[in-house]
């Protein structure tokens, strides 16, 4: 039997990156507001945008998939907090995914 109902997706990845160094608090998001635990900026903050590509090195696809999963989680949290005034999907895409997809990989730089 065919149905037009899509299965409800499960929860996305746990926001555990970038990893902190030397016992410092890592620049990870505080849920449900999705602000950086360290500097209070919208996550991914500037420091996270510098550290995440280093952790994912030559895996731009992996970084993009990780961030897309977190974008989904952020949408869920932020729209639940503010159903009528939450961020637009385009804004969340730019904030979470677009910046990483535009970064040149080490392979393309050579």
N, C-alpha and C positions, 0 to 999 in steps of 0.2 A: 504494500500500500504506500503510495507516494503522499508526501505531506509537504506543505509549504512552511511548516514550522521548523525553525532551525534550533538545534540543540543549544542550550545556554552554555556559553563557554565557562570553563573553570577559572579559578583565580590565576592571575599572572604570576610572574616571578617575584620573589621576595627582594626588596630593594636593599641588597647588602654590599653594593659597590658604589663608588670606589672604596677599596679597603684602606683603612687608616695606616699610618706608618708611625712606629715608635710609641705606641700607646696613646696617641692623640685621638680625639673623637673624629671618626671619618666623616667626610662630607656626604652623608646619606640623608634621604628625605625623612622628615617627621610626618607621619600620617596622622590625621587625614588631610592636613592642610598642604602637604607637599612643599614645605619649606626646608631649607638646609638646616640640619641640626647644629651646625657650627656658626654660620654667618647669617642665618635667617632669610637669605635670598630665596626666590622661587627656585625649586630644584628642577633640573640640574643647574647648580650655581656655577660660577666661572671656574672655581677650583675643580669641581667635579668634571667639567667639560675638558679640563686639561688632564686630569688623572685617568678618566675612563678610557680614552684612546690608548694610553700607555698600557693599561691592564689588558686590553683586547688586541694590542699590537697590530698584527697583520690580519686581523679578523674583523674587518669593517661590517661584514654581514652579521656576525655574531653580536657585535655592539648594537647594530640597528635592530635586530630581533629582540635583544634584551630591553632596549629603550622602548620599543613598540609595546612590549608586554607591560612595562611600567606605565606607559601612557594610558593603556587600558585601565589599569588599576587606579591611576589618578583620576580618570574620567569618572569612574565608579564612585570614588570618595568625594570628589569635588561637586559632582552633580547631586549627590546625596546631601551634602552640606547646604547647597544653594541650587535647588532645582530650576529656578527661573532666571538666575543671574550668574550662572556659572560661566566659565570660559568657553569660547567658541571652539569647536573641534579643530579648526585651522590653527588657532593660537596654540593649542596643546600639541598639535603635530609639529609646528615650528619649534616650540619649546623643548620637546622631548626627542624628536627623531630627525628632523630636517638638517640640523646642524651637524649631526654625526654622519649622515649619508653624503654630505658635501665634502667631508674631509678626505684628502687624497690618501690612498693606501701607499705603503712602502713600495709595492709592486709598480703602481702607476707613476711613482716619482722617479723611478730609474729609467 
